[in-house]
Amino acid sequence: MNLYFVTGGAGCGKSAYAEALCERKARAFGGRKIYLATMANDGSPETKAKISRHRQLRAGKGFVTIERQNRIGQAAGEIRPGDCVLLEDLGNLTAGEMFGGQESGFAELPEEKKAEVLKKKKSEILAGLCALAEAAGESGSLIIVSNEVGLDGCAYDPLTMQYIRLLSALNRELAARSALAVRLVAGIPVILKGKEC
């Protein structure tokens, strides 16, 4: 599996880094550049501005955009062997899986049921990501952009902490499976695992 993991805090340059990596991989293997957008548009000015900014950043770069806020594995049918798939981002996908779709009542579940649902969600997200990587094949790539959350030392409500724990578990698992794991700090890539391609 040609899996690449890019993480960092908000506004650190991870999206631009991932796009440049996707460009290099697509050029090397001749596949399409797929931008898998996971942010749900809640209609707020902040969300609209963020989506617009990301669209502007990739405008004219030849990306095919696929939008999926949950059930990410269903997008595998749109991926061809040799494609470079850039998933932007795992934090939004995780939120979509926890709070969107049929499981929108997650917050109201009893605590013992929440743990069971989160374990299932982790497995489903990982299986969906593996389906994307398999669809891209040996000559393709999957680049996953994620977020570093919960590092600020703040106390969060239990629901937010469950989200942070799920995203952190996914980050650890995906970094372990990746050929390259990179953390962006103030725009500077810090290689955690592997080497830049």
Residue pairs with C-beta under 8 A, 6 or more apart in sequence:
1 130
1 133
1 134
1 142
1 177
2 25
2 133
2 136
2 138
2 140
2 141
2 142
2 179
3 133
3 141
3 142
3 144
3 174
3 177
3 178
3 179
4 18
4 21
4 25
4 141
4 142
4 143
4 144
4 178
4 179
4 180
4 181
4 182
4 197
5 143
5 144
5 146
5 171
5 174
5 175
5 178
5 180
5 181
5 182
6 14
6 17
6 18
6 21
6 143
6 144
6 145
6 146
6 182
6 184
7 14
7 145
7 146
7 147
7 148
7 171
7 175
7 181
7 182
7 183
7 184
8 14
8 147
8 148
8 183
8 184
8 185
9 147
9 148
9 151
9 185
10 147
12 184
12 185
12 186
12 187
13 184
13 186
13 187
13 188
14 145
14 184
15 54
15 57
15 88
15 89
15 145
16 57
17 182
17 184
17 189
18 86
18 88
18 143
18 145
19 57
19 58
19 61
19 86
21 143
21 197
22 33
22 84
22 86
22 141
22 143
23 33
23 61
24 197
25 31
25 84
25 141
25 143
25 197
26 32
26 33
26 83
26 84
28 197
29 82
29 84
29 139
29 140
29 141
30 82
31 80
31 81
31 82
31 83
31 84
31 136
31 139
31 140
32 64
32 80
32 82
32 83
32 84
33 61
33 62
33 63
33 64
33 83
33 84
33 86
34 63
34 64
34 65
34 66
34 78
34 79
34 83
34 84
34 85
34 86
35 58
35 63
35 64
35 65
35 66
35 86
35 88
36 66
36 67
36 68
36 72
36 75
36 85
36 86
36 87
36 88
36 132
37 51
37 54
37 65
37 66
37 67
37 68
37 88
38 67
38 68
38 69
38 72
38 87
38 88
38 89
38 90
38 92
38 93
38 96
39 47
39 50
39 51
39 54
39 69
39 88
39 89
39 92
40 47
40 69
40 92
40 95
40 96
40 100
41 47
41 48
41 51
54 88
58 65
63 86
66 75
66 78
68 74
68 75
68 93
69 92
69 93
69 96
69 100
69 101
70 93
70 96
70 97
70 100
70 101
71 97
71 101
71 124
71 128
72 87
72 93
72 125
72 128
72 129
72 131
72 132
73 124
73 127
73 128
73 129
73 131
73 132
74 128
75 128
75 132
76 128
76 131
76 132
76 134
76 135
77 135
79 85
79 132
79 135
79 136
79 140
80 135
80 136
80 140
81 135
81 136
81 137
81 138
81 139
81 140
82 136
82 137
82 139
82 140
83 135
83 136
83 140
83 141
84 136
84 140
84 141
84 143
85 132
85 133
85 136
85 140
85 141
85 142
85 143
86 143
86 145
87 93
87 129
87 132
87 142
87 143
87 144
87 145
88 145
89 144
89 145
89 146
89 147
90 144
90 145
90 146
90 147
90 167
90 170
90 171
90 174
91 146
91 147
91 149
91 167
93 125
94 121
94 125
94 163
94 166
94 167
94 170
95 163
97 103
97 121
97 124
97 125
98 106
98 118
98 121
98 162
98 163
98 166
99 106
99 107
103 117
103 121
106 114
106 117
106 159
107 159
109 117
114 162
118 162
118 165
118 166
121 166
122 166
122 169
122 170
122 173
125 170
126 170
126 173
126 174
129 142
129 144
129 174
132 142
133 140
133 142
136 142
144 174
144 178
146 167
146 170
146 171
146 174
147 167
148 171
148 183
149 163
149 164
149 167
149 168
150 156
150 161
150 164
150 168
156 164
175 181
175 192
175 193
178 193
178 194
179 194
180 191
180 193
180 194
180 195
180 196
180 197
181 191
181 192
181 193
181 194
182 189
182 190
182 191
182 192
182 196
183 189
183 190
183 192
184 190
189 196
